[in-house]
Amino acid sequence: MASIKEKTIDGVIWSFIDSFANQGVHFIVGIILARLLSPREFGLIGMLAIFIAVSQTFVDSGLGSSLIRKKDCTQTDYSTVFYFNLLAGLSLYLLIFLFAQPISNFYNEPLLKPMVRVMGLGIIIRSFTIIQTTILRKRIDFKLNAKITVVSSILSGCIGIWLAYTGHGVWSLVIRTLTGFFFTSLFLWLWNKWFPSLVFSKDSFRQHFGFGSKLMLSQLINTIYQNAYYLVIGKYFSAQELGFFTRAQMFKDLPSKRYETIMSRVTYPVLAQMQDNPEKLKYGYKKMIKSIMFLSFTLMAIMAAVAEPMILSLIGEQWRQSIIYLQLLSFVGMMYPLHSLNLNMLNVQGRSGLFLRLEIIKKLIAIPTIVIGVFWGIKIMIIGMMVNTLIAYYINSYYSGRHINYPMREQIIDIAPSFILSMVVGAIVFFIGLILPFGNLYKLIILLILGGSLVLTISEIFRIDAYLYIKEIAFSKIKEFRNGRR
């Protein structure tokens, strides 16, 4: 029987493969599409993001997280939630279909009406996959999920590229998204081997909805907040400006959002298994925070430092305006995993009500940032996002740490060495990039190698705890792999 530590490590490795291989495919496909399409066409897709994301939040309703938290889920539990997800998906698509015209009128973009009705079909498709992915997450089994998402991304990416190359414009992005949902759902049903029973339990639904509904409201608030920037830029600026912003987000999300997703979906079920042992829970939590933030700080600092050669060499001069957005967003993204860890701790402790109250407070504080963006521009709005993420960390860590005697002060002491390292390395890489006499692609390669080498060298010299822990895990897995091949 695998230990919790072994499950965690294996879960992180396979989730890493899943998220980064999947995002890597998306990234490569996105680069190709950015060379075939215009910023405006990406902006049109961005205008629909908030409506699709909000609908998907309602479909899940936090019930997946409730199933993961419950230790002894039955077939009745899974089947009950499955039928609710399906009914919610159908209902939300009908709503999206009916509101397609008002959405189009809001942005004054006639093309959005047919686009939203086609993209909305993804809501129904996703409702078929929630229980399948929940079961895999509960088992901390990301190996199968990695295979499915990578294959689905490759297939849908090829379809999108072919449609863009043959002149289908923004519809290549729509169909790519939709086929990605379809292939993922299809392969989950073929390979996961779970099927619902013809049963719906009111008691089971009440139990899971009682916990999950608070998470749903929290996620809904967070989803609206994250996508409100798309709505504001699309409404008050232009589809082209939104296109620049979305491409900067694409580059930023490759390390930050994917990394946050990995840590969130792996650490939540792992921490849930330790919830009855406070000392063990705190010890595991400290290890997670130190190692996770070491990677997050260094990845995002280097991303900000190489933003210019990365944008210009990979997607071209027409996207130059995205550079400053990427540099600023990198400092927002480096905090994402820390937020997820602190919020996961509240969920593990069953504090979904507190989770909801904190989300409401944080998003009310963030409203001025959005308003400022309307009057002062996108760059000032992103700087406001940086301030908001620090405020959010203070609030999250205060409440999550209090319950396991791990206050924010102690957290900051644990992650400070990694932050200082990342700032030093990022500054060195940035200033060397200014004087290198090479083209953008060669400059990018040199700077990435330099940044990685500096991180490893400085970490070895100063014996940074987080780095040594990650190194120990890496060498142990390499040793296991070698022994397994003998």
Wavefront OBJ file of the C-alpha trace (Angstrom):
o trace
v 0.000 0.000 0.000
v 1.544 3.319 -1.067
v 2.149 5.908 1.665
v 0.656 9.383 1.516
v 4.101 10.778 0.673
v 4.497 8.320 -2.209
v 0.997 9.097 -3.462
v 1.745 12.810 -3.269
v 4.993 12.523 -5.189
v 3.507 10.244 -7.845
v 0.453 12.490 -8.068
v 2.612 15.587 -8.515
v 4.766 13.895 -11.167
v 1.836 12.643 -13.235
v -0.134 15.819 -12.705
v 2.966 17.738 -13.793
v 3.174 15.598 -16.936
v -0.554 16.030 -17.503
v -0.703 19.791 -17.031
v 2.571 20.768 -18.649
v 2.329 18.338 -21.550
v -1.253 19.467 -22.113
v -0.394 23.134 -21.684
v 2.740 22.615 -23.758
v 0.594 21.389 -26.643
v -1.802 24.314 -26.125
v 1.158 26.667 -26.008
v 2.668 25.382 -29.253
v -0.727 25.375 -30.958
v -1.343 28.898 -29.621
v 1.952 30.102 -31.090
v 1.077 28.670 -34.506
v -2.429 30.129 -34.378
v -1.064 33.528 -33.283
v 0.988 33.588 -36.477
v -2.036 32.635 -38.598
v -4.663 34.829 -36.914
v -4.894 38.439 -35.720
v -5.096 39.868 -32.160
v -8.712 40.820 -32.851
v -9.759 37.198 -33.417
v -8.237 36.127 -30.114
v -9.973 39.084 -28.503
v -13.369 37.898 -29.733
v -12.827 34.563 -28.000
v -11.740 36.407 -24.853
v -15.037 38.313 -24.810
v -16.915 35.046 -24.282
v -14.623 33.729 -21.529
v -16.626 35.030 -18.578
v -19.948 33.601 -19.799
v -18.570 30.123 -20.487
v -16.528 30.039 -17.270
v -19.450 31.115 -15.089
v -21.698 28.470 -16.665
v -19.145 25.733 -16.006
v -18.883 26.813 -12.363
v -22.639 26.372 -11.946
v -22.490 22.947 -13.595
v -19.899 21.630 -11.142
v -21.469 23.449 -8.148
v -18.575 22.403 -5.894
v -19.940 18.857 -5.697
v -16.749 17.358 -7.127
v -14.756 18.814 -4.219
v -17.330 17.451 -1.778
v -16.938 13.953 -3.248
v -13.155 14.157 -2.910
v -13.428 15.254 0.705
v -15.792 12.406 1.655
v -13.748 9.327 2.554
v -16.326 6.638 1.768
v -18.116 7.702 -1.422
v -20.582 5.181 -2.847
v -21.883 4.515 -6.345
v -25.068 6.302 -5.241
v -23.067 9.431 -4.398
v -21.324 9.446 -7.767
v -24.504 8.731 -9.745
v -26.503 11.387 -7.909
v -23.925 14.084 -8.607
v -23.548 12.921 -12.216
v -27.246 13.397 -12.972
v -27.248 16.795 -11.308
v -24.233 17.882 -13.384
v -25.933 16.730 -16.580
v -29.205 18.542 -15.805
v -27.285 21.692 -14.858
v -25.268 21.516 -18.097
v -28.382 21.279 -20.260
v -30.086 24.115 -18.361
v -27.073 26.418 -18.558
v -26.657 25.825 -22.285
v -30.292 26.757 -22.875
v -29.712 29.975 -20.919
v -26.546 30.761 -22.908
v -28.402 30.094 -26.166
v -31.201 32.509 -25.239
v -28.797 35.251 -24.116
v -26.557 35.049 -27.195
v -28.105 38.168 -28.749
v -27.800 40.367 -25.617
v -24.166 39.283 -25.260
v -23.539 40.258 -28.862
v -25.252 43.612 -28.323
v -23.242 44.286 -25.140
v -19.952 44.185 -27.038
v -21.465 45.488 -30.299
v -19.968 42.468 -32.113
v -22.582 40.641 -34.281
v -20.311 37.624 -34.783
v -20.506 36.780 -31.073
v -24.122 35.543 -31.355
v -23.384 32.387 -33.387
v -20.033 31.968 -31.627
v -21.526 31.778 -28.131
v -24.203 29.321 -29.248
v -21.612 26.959 -30.704
v -19.059 27.334 -27.886
v -21.824 26.869 -25.342
v -22.155 23.235 -26.415
v -18.940 22.680 -24.498
v -20.903 23.228 -21.262
v -22.993 20.129 -21.980
v -19.955 18.089 -22.987
v -18.072 19.111 -19.828
v -21.009 18.044 -17.641
v -20.377 14.443 -18.757
v -16.760 14.531 -17.567
v -16.922 15.989 -14.041
v -17.497 12.711 -12.182
v -14.953 10.889 -14.338
v -12.212 13.378 -13.473
v -13.344 13.543 -9.826
v -12.870 9.791 -9.444
v -9.362 10.019 -10.867
v -8.504 12.944 -8.579
v -9.874 11.136 -5.526
v -7.594 8.186 -6.288
v -4.697 10.642 -6.820
v -4.376 8.871 -10.170
v -3.297 11.369 -12.816
v -1.560 8.914 -15.137
v -4.690 8.116 -17.154
v -5.797 11.743 -17.111
v -2.395 12.780 -18.489
v -2.743 10.435 -21.456
v -6.271 11.598 -22.201
v -5.651 15.340 -22.005
v -2.471 15.228 -24.081
v -4.056 13.141 -26.852
v -7.155 15.363 -26.818
v -5.061 18.527 -26.994
v -3.042 17.235 -29.938
v -6.135 16.190 -31.891
v -8.090 19.412 -31.232
v -4.965 21.513 -31.848
v -4.393 19.935 -35.256
v -8.010 20.609 -36.185
v -7.716 24.253 -35.076
v -4.481 24.807 -37.010
v -5.926 23.260 -40.177
v -9.053 25.457 -39.953
v -6.941 28.597 -39.371
v -4.631 27.729 -42.257
v -7.608 27.234 -44.601
v -9.015 30.672 -43.762
v -11.742 29.984 -41.178
v -10.529 32.779 -38.887
v -12.020 32.946 -35.400
v -14.025 29.761 -35.999
v -10.783 27.788 -35.880
v -10.480 28.869 -32.221
v -14.118 28.007 -31.486
v -13.944 24.531 -33.026
v -10.583 23.823 -31.437
v -12.057 24.517 -27.985
v -15.150 22.436 -28.631
v -13.314 19.416 -30.050
v -10.934 19.532 -27.085
v -13.892 19.086 -24.726
v -15.342 16.333 -26.927
v -12.190 14.212 -27.183
v -11.497 14.530 -23.445
v -15.003 13.378 -22.565
v -14.934 10.550 -25.110
v -11.635 9.099 -23.891
v -12.613 9.381 -20.217
v -15.727 7.313 -20.842
v -13.819 4.773 -22.922
v -10.845 4.332 -20.592
v -11.961 5.193 -17.049
v -14.589 2.443 -16.946
v -17.055 4.164 -14.636
v -20.754 4.276 -15.499
v -23.647 5.745 -13.495
v -26.402 3.676 -11.952
v -30.061 4.538 -12.388
v -30.322 6.080 -8.942
v -30.672 9.572 -7.486
v -30.518 10.032 -3.722
v -31.998 13.174 -2.221
v -30.061 12.591 1.013
v -26.775 12.247 -0.875
v -27.498 15.353 -2.905
v -28.355 17.403 0.201
v -25.158 16.278 1.909
v -22.873 17.183 -0.980
v -24.739 20.319 -1.988
v -24.635 21.576 1.605
v -20.836 21.598 1.452
v -20.389 22.177 -2.282
v -22.830 25.065 -2.676
v -20.624 27.317 -0.547
v -17.626 26.334 -2.653
v -19.673 26.978 -5.785
v -20.464 30.507 -4.667
v -16.803 31.043 -3.791
v -15.682 29.700 -7.166
v -18.347 31.749 -8.893
v -17.106 34.946 -7.278
v -13.523 34.045 -8.151
v -14.443 33.143 -11.744
v -16.290 36.409 -12.270
v -13.368 38.317 -10.782
v -10.738 36.578 -12.934
v -12.735 37.044 -16.116
v -14.036 40.533 -15.330
v -10.799 41.922 -16.762
v -11.639 40.318 -20.117
v -15.112 41.833 -19.969
v -13.832 45.331 -19.098
v -11.077 45.335 -21.737
v -13.426 43.965 -24.401
v -16.142 46.473 -23.550
v -14.166 49.664 -22.898
v -11.122 49.180 -25.122
v -11.233 46.873 -28.159
v -11.078 43.262 -29.324
v -7.499 43.928 -30.469
v -6.403 45.169 -27.019
v -8.074 42.165 -25.447
v -6.168 39.966 -27.896
v -2.850 41.409 -26.654
v -3.929 40.800 -23.062
v -5.037 37.203 -23.724
v -1.720 36.325 -25.409
v 0.162 37.697 -22.406
v -2.099 35.577 -20.222
v -1.320 32.524 -22.378
v 2.421 32.893 -21.795
v 1.961 33.643 -18.086
v -0.390 30.705 -17.586
v 2.056 28.169 -19.037
v 4.083 28.074 -15.801
v 1.764 29.753 -13.272
v -1.773 28.585 -13.942
v -0.741 25.058 -14.878
v 1.444 24.855 -11.805
v -1.375 26.151 -9.625
v -3.733 23.547 -11.108
v -1.272 20.746 -10.414
v -0.770 21.759 -6.813
v -4.435 22.386 -6.153
v -5.743 19.076 -7.453
v -2.928 16.991 -5.926
v -2.612 18.678 -2.523
v -6.343 18.806 -1.781
v -6.974 15.021 -1.705
v -3.606 14.436 -0.001
v -4.284 16.981 2.751
v -7.789 15.558 3.104
v -6.256 12.191 4.033
v -4.252 13.865 6.835
v -7.089 15.983 8.226
v -7.420 13.900 11.437
v -3.740 14.318 12.393
v -2.969 18.038 13.039
v 0.796 17.582 13.538
v 1.190 15.514 10.402
v -1.026 17.958 8.534
v 1.121 20.958 9.499
v 4.372 19.149 8.672
v 3.120 18.115 5.237
v 1.694 21.567 4.610
v 5.007 23.302 5.416
v 6.870 20.998 3.023
v 4.344 21.715 0.291
v 4.473 25.480 0.680
v 8.275 25.696 0.710
v 8.847 23.452 -2.304
v 5.911 24.723 -4.343
v 6.757 28.394 -3.877
v 10.433 27.799 -4.683
v 9.387 26.662 -8.157
v 6.687 29.301 -8.569
v 8.903 32.262 -7.639
v 11.811 31.196 -9.846
v 9.680 30.239 -12.846
v 7.721 33.492 -12.886
v 10.721 35.750 -12.206
v 12.553 34.250 -15.176
v 9.382 34.534 -17.272
v 9.223 38.280 -16.584
v 12.920 38.669 -17.377
v 12.702 36.983 -20.814
v 9.280 38.376 -21.824
v 10.546 40.488 -24.743
v 12.626 37.883 -26.617
v 9.971 35.253 -25.878
v 7.060 37.234 -27.343
v 8.957 38.536 -30.375
v 10.671 35.277 -31.311
v 7.661 33.009 -30.855
v 4.638 34.975 -32.099
v 6.119 37.980 -33.873
v 6.375 41.745 -33.894
v 2.594 42.286 -34.254
v 2.254 41.118 -30.617
v 4.851 43.540 -29.150
v 2.242 45.277 -27.011
v 1.798 42.020 -25.062
v 5.332 42.253 -23.614
v 4.664 44.752 -20.826
v 1.430 42.941 -19.951
v 3.345 39.657 -19.595
v 6.036 41.222 -17.417
v 3.469 42.636 -15.005
v 1.237 39.556 -15.016
v 4.194 37.349 -14.100
v 4.319 39.002 -10.667
v 0.610 38.352 -10.238
v 0.946 34.714 -11.315
v 3.750 33.795 -8.930
v 1.321 33.976 -5.988
v -1.362 31.696 -7.484
v -0.084 28.394 -5.977
v 0.173 29.962 -2.517
v -3.453 31.086 -2.678
v -4.559 27.589 -3.736
v -2.685 25.927 -0.885
v -4.159 28.200 1.768
v -7.678 27.840 0.380
v -7.299 24.052 0.103
v -6.482 23.983 3.811
v -9.781 25.689 4.617
v -11.675 23.170 2.475
v -9.889 20.227 4.091
v -11.004 21.519 7.487
v -14.592 21.710 6.241
v -14.641 25.514 6.463
v -16.467 26.095 3.186
v -18.587 28.798 4.824
v -15.477 30.734 5.874
v -14.043 30.097 2.398
v -17.098 31.816 0.898
v -16.952 34.808 3.248
v -13.267 35.360 2.493
v -13.878 35.229 -1.253
v -16.602 37.865 -0.965
v -14.347 40.163 1.104
v -11.372 39.796 -1.264
v -13.401 40.446 -4.386
v -15.086 43.514 -2.895
v -11.618 44.887 -2.162
v -10.636 44.182 -5.797
v -13.503 46.140 -7.374
v -11.588 49.466 -7.353
v -8.863 47.825 -9.459
v -11.345 47.082 -12.224
v -12.816 50.580 -12.063
v -9.334 52.120 -12.185
v -8.588 50.072 -15.292
v -11.498 51.651 -17.145
v -10.133 55.161 -16.565
v -6.354 54.686 -16.305
v -5.627 51.829 -18.691
v -4.681 48.169 -18.718
v -1.156 48.508 -17.263
v -2.419 50.358 -14.169
v -5.139 47.723 -13.822
v -2.536 44.915 -13.742
v -0.501 46.792 -11.113
v -3.704 46.919 -9.071
v -4.010 43.146 -9.518
v -0.527 42.793 -7.991
v -1.622 44.747 -4.922
v -4.813 42.702 -4.657
v -2.947 39.405 -4.712
v -0.854 40.486 -1.710
v -3.971 41.509 0.208
v -5.606 38.203 -0.697
v -2.583 36.276 0.574
v -2.733 38.056 3.930
v -6.415 37.186 4.331
v -6.077 33.562 3.152
v -3.000 32.738 5.223
v -4.342 34.353 8.392
v -7.369 32.067 8.585
v -5.919 28.867 7.116
v -2.759 29.062 9.219
v -4.604 29.794 12.444
v -6.297 26.385 12.444
v -3.031 24.416 12.241
v -0.776 26.848 14.122
v 1.047 27.940 10.954
v 0.655 31.739 10.848
v 1.527 34.003 7.942
v 4.725 35.197 9.645
v 6.039 31.635 9.745
v 4.966 31.046 6.135
v 6.834 34.169 4.989
v 9.986 33.062 6.815
v 9.742 29.687 5.063
v 9.355 31.105 1.558
v 11.542 34.239 1.873
v 14.787 32.524 0.709
v 13.064 31.347 -2.484
v 11.642 34.802 -3.163
v 14.993 36.547 -2.667
v 16.677 33.982 -4.934
v 14.078 34.507 -7.676
v 14.411 38.303 -7.594
v 18.205 38.137 -7.806
v 18.168 35.656 -10.686
v 15.396 37.544 -12.509
v 17.276 40.853 -12.276
v 20.533 39.325 -13.537
v 18.810 37.623 -16.480
v 16.885 40.796 -17.398
v 19.909 43.110 -17.450
v 22.092 40.629 -19.318
v 19.294 40.343 -21.876
v 19.556 44.081 -22.529
v 23.184 43.827 -23.652
v 23.232 40.521 -25.534
v 23.920 41.225 -29.256
v 21.904 38.291 -30.613
v 18.573 37.817 -32.332
v 15.512 37.223 -30.164
v 15.403 33.426 -30.475
v 19.098 32.930 -29.613
v 18.776 35.480 -26.827
v 15.784 33.614 -25.389
v 17.630 30.280 -25.372
v 20.745 31.776 -23.758
v 18.754 33.602 -21.071
v 16.690 30.532 -20.161
v 19.837 28.418 -19.786
v 21.461 31.196 -17.770
v 18.445 31.554 -15.482
v 18.188 27.829 -14.798
v 21.927 27.550 -14.149
v 21.886 30.480 -11.724
v 18.957 28.987 -9.770
v 20.728 25.628 -9.387
v 24.109 27.152 -8.540
v 22.878 29.651 -5.937
v 20.552 27.071 -4.374
v 23.441 24.628 -3.998
v 25.776 27.244 -2.530
v 23.288 28.514 0.055
v 21.679 25.081 0.656
v 18.116 26.364 0.283
v 15.780 23.905 2.045
v 13.066 23.887 -0.605
v 15.572 23.166 -3.350
v 17.212 20.348 -1.360
v 13.809 18.736 -0.734
v 12.894 18.871 -4.436
v 16.362 17.537 -5.332
v 15.947 14.625 -2.917
v 12.590 13.713 -4.439
v 13.956 13.984 -7.991
v 16.951 11.746 -7.286
v 14.819 9.175 -5.456
v 12.413 8.930 -8.401
v 15.315 8.630 -10.863
v 16.781 5.844 -8.727
v 13.420 4.052 -8.619
v 13.125 4.355 -12.394
v 16.600 2.932 -12.950
v 16.002 0.052 -10.537
v 12.706 -0.686 -12.215
v 14.406 -1.049 -15.597
v 16.961 -3.547 -14.370
l 1 2 3 4 5 6 7 8 9 10 11 12 13 14 15 16 17 18 19 20 21 22 23 24 25 26 27 28 29 30 31 32 33 34 35 36 37 38 39 40 41 42 43 44 45 46 47 48 49 50 51 52 53 54 55 56 57 58 59 60 61 62 63 64 65 66 67 68 69 70 71 72 73 74 75 76 77 78 79 80 81 82 83 84 85 86 87 88 89 90 91 92 93 94 95 96 97 98 99 100 101 102 103 104 105 106 107 108 109 110 111 112 113 114 115 116 117 118 119 120 121 122 123 124 125 126 127 128 129 130 131 132 133 134 135 136 137 138 139 140 141 142 143 144 145 146 147 148 149 150 151 152 153 154 155 156 157 158 159 160 161 162 163 164 165 166 167 168 169 170 171 172 173 174 175 176 177 178 179 180 181 182 183 184 185 186 187 188 189 190 191 192 193 194 195 196 197 198 199 200 201 202 203 204 205 206 207 208 209 210 211 212 213 214 215 216 217 218 219 220 221 222 223 224 225 226 227 228 229 230 231 232 233 234 235 236 237 238 239 240 241 242 243 244 245 246 247 248 249 250 251 252 253 254 255 256 257 258 259 260 261 262 263 264 265 266 267 268 269 270 271 272 273 274 275 276 277 278 279 280 281 282 283 284 285 286 287 288 289 290 291 292 293 294 295 296 297 298 299 300 301 302 303 304 305 306 307 308 309 310 311 312 313 314 315 316 317 318 319 320 321 322 323 324 325 326 327 328 329 330 331 332 333 334 335 336 337 338 339 340 341 342 343 344 345 346 347 348 349 350 351 352 353 354 355 356 357 358 359 360 361 362 363 364 365 366 367 368 369 370 371 372 373 374 375 376 377 378 379 380 381 382 383 384 385 386 387 388 389 390 391 392 393 394 395 396 397 398 399 400 401 402 403 404 405 406 407 408 409 410 411 412 413 414 415 416 417 418 419 420 421 422 423 424 425 426 427 428 429 430 431 432 433 434 435 436 437 438 439 440 441 442 443 444 445 446 447 448 449 450 451 452 453 454 455 456 457 458 459 460 461 462 463 464 465 466 467 468 469 470 471 472 473 474 475 476 477 478 479 480 481 482 483 484 485 486
